């Protein structure tokens, strides 16, 4: 299996687990069968990939004005939309979608950081690599980026 396929299936598994946790915690969000949960998490991932950037661009003034807090509303709207599209996945109210999206975000961040499936922003390299040598007073020494 290719690394991209592993990352896709791993992210989908993490997202499905996060949505399952929300389905058991948040009143107002539930699913009928496991297959409905899997389809809902797949659709949520697709909407997050394609529709969310468009919504963020349209809502850019609100995102700037609220210092990014409007992102929670966008996530809730996407979860509410998934609940209206997938027949066996139910999101009763906007507030249930809001709290569900918040918990999905938290659980996904934690699980992605533990498993390494998410978009890692920081890479840690382990090993005994010697520090770069200074080549003298000529100014050709190591470069430090801050």
Secondary structure as UniProt FT lines:
FT   HELIX           3..25
FT   TURN            27..28
FT   STRAND          29..31
FT   HELIX           34..58
FT   HELIX           60..65
FT   TURN            66..69
FT   HELIX           70..85
FT   TURN            87..88
FT   STRAND          89..91
FT   HELIX           94..115
FT   TURN            137..138
//
